[in-house]
Amino acid sequence: MSLSYWPSPSSSSSASFRCLPMEKPTNPFLSPRFVPIRFKPTLQIPNFSLKSKNRRPTISCCSNNNSVVAETRTTSYERPPGAKRGRRYSKQYPGQKEGITEEMRFVAMKLRNVKGKKVEADSSDEEEGEEEDDGNGGGSSGSVDEDGDGGGGVGQTWKPTMKGFVKYLVDSKHVFDFVERIVDESDDVSYTYFRRTGLERSKGLSKDLEWFRQQDTVIPPPSNPGVAYVKYLEGLVEKSPPLFLSHFYNIYFSHIAGGQVIAKQVSERLLQGRELEFYKWEGNVEELFKGVREKLNMLGKHWGRDEKNRCLCETRKSLHHMGQIVRLIIL
């Protein structure tokens, strides 16, 4: 039995109590002095904290389990005020460190690979002459790429004709006349760097065609390869000087690198050893071309990467067009 003190109803003093007997309750919850206390058990949930309980759960869609996985832990990083963003370095293009002309040279050299095999110089001369990898920053004339199998050697299968060679000279003059006139007459500052370089070919071609005319050789008008190339260049003159200059550069290098072998073969087979003005330069041609290369590299430093990439694409087109003109020799 337990005792419970309860105030007596007859006593007015709060200090007077009387003792009343009370039976021990069988159910503790029925006791008048029982105060229920709720205990909240601690749940062990992975990746759960009080800070994240009100966050919207994220659903992982890449889980191997079919059940939805709720991820409540999120990580965020805030850059401190004034902190600099890390720089990302893109992969450099072949020859990028040396300049745009070296990048174009790598593109031209890549075009020498026919069907995954390296085309040697002596197997590509029937189209363009030997392509010298002398670091001048240029490339081939592009005719090997058109050939498909690289062809045979110059002394075996390359058979130039007088009619075809005259067509080649006429179309070449049509192209050189255009690019040299644009450079001389244009108001664009970029073109002024390439005036009077010593590489000009128009006057020499005029003398050669006059000599053929005196030999009673019919001089035809420019044919489709030369006309098509000039028409294409006309669209680049005002549209983008860098793209036009990439053609300007590759046109001269194609003639310098491949033209020497062409001149030698044609002179021996058709002209009884006569040397044409088209293949003569006043001074050292390598030094003259070096000056052009350095000027173009200087301008290329101010071009964006996208513009340089377009110049590399135009290099392929230039080599293609020049290759079509060289093909006229054997037609």
C-alpha positions, 0 to 999 in steps of 0.5 A, a space after each residue: 500500500 502506498 500513502 498519498 497526501 491530500 489536503 483536508 477539506 476542513 482545514 483552511 491551511 495549505 499546510 495541513 494534510 491528512 493521510 489517505 490510504 491508496 491502493 497500488 494501481 495495477 496500470 501505471 498509466 492510470 495513476 493520477 501522478 503519472 506524466 507520460 514522456 515520449 522518447 524519440 528514438 534516434 534513427 540511423 539513416 545514412 547521409 542524413 543530418 538535421 541540416 538536410 532533412 528539409 532539403 528536396 531529395 535528389 533522385 539518382 537515375 544511374 543507379 543499378 538498383 530499380 529502387 529510387 535512391 534519395 540522396 540528401 547530401 549535397 556538396 556546393 563550392 563557392 569561389 572566394 571573392 576575388 579568386 581567379 578562375 583556373 585557365 584551361 589550355 587547349 591542345 595545340 595544333 601542329 606547327 602552332 608555335 611557329 606560326 600560321 604558315 607552319 600550320 598550313 605546311 602540316 596540312 599540306 604534308 598530311 595531304 601527301 598520305 594517299 590511302 594511308 601510305 606515304 607518297 614519295 617525292 618521285 611518285 607524285 611529280 607527274 601532277 605537281 613536281 617534287 614537294 620539298 619539305 624544306 620548312 618554308 611553311 607551304 605545301 604541295 600543289 594538291 594534285 597528289 591528293 587528286 590522283 588517288 594512287 600517287 601515279 608513276 614516276 616522272 620519267 616513266 608515265 608523265 607525258 606532257 603535251 605542248 597543247 596542255 602545257 600552254 593551257 597550264 600557262 594560260 590558266 596560271 597567268 589568269 590566277 596570278 594576274 588576279 591575286 597580284 592585281 588585288 594585292 596592288 589595288 586593294 585598300 585593305 591594310 593586310 594586303 599592302 604587306 605583300 606588294 612587290 615581294 619579288 615573287 610576282 609571275 604575271 610579267 614572266 608569263 606574258 613574255 612566255 606566252 608571247 614567245 609561244 605565239 611567235 612560234 605559231 602556237 595557238 594561245 587559248 583562253 583560260 579554261 575551266 580550272 583557272 576560271 573557277 579558281 579565280 571566281 572562288 577567290 573573288 568571293 574571299 577578297 572582301 569577305 575575309 582577307 585572312 582566307 584570301 591571304 592563305 590562298 595567296 601564300 599557297 599559290 606561290 609556294 605551290 609554284 616554287 616547290 613544284 614548278 622547278 621539276 615541271 619546268 625541267 621536265 617540260 624544257 627537256 621534252 618539249 622546248 629543247 632545253 629552253 628556260 621559261 621566264 615563268 621559272 626565273 626570279 630576280 634574286 634568291 627565291 628562297 629568301 624572297 619567299 621567307 619574307 612573305 612567310 614572316 609577314 604572314 606569320 606576323 599577321 596571323 598572330 592577330 587572328 583568332 583560333 576559329 579564323 586560323 582553322 578556316 585558313 587551314 581549310 582554305 589551304 586544302 581548297 587552294 591545293 585542290 584548285 592548283 592541282 586541277 590546273 597542273 593536270 592540264 599539262 597532261 591533257 
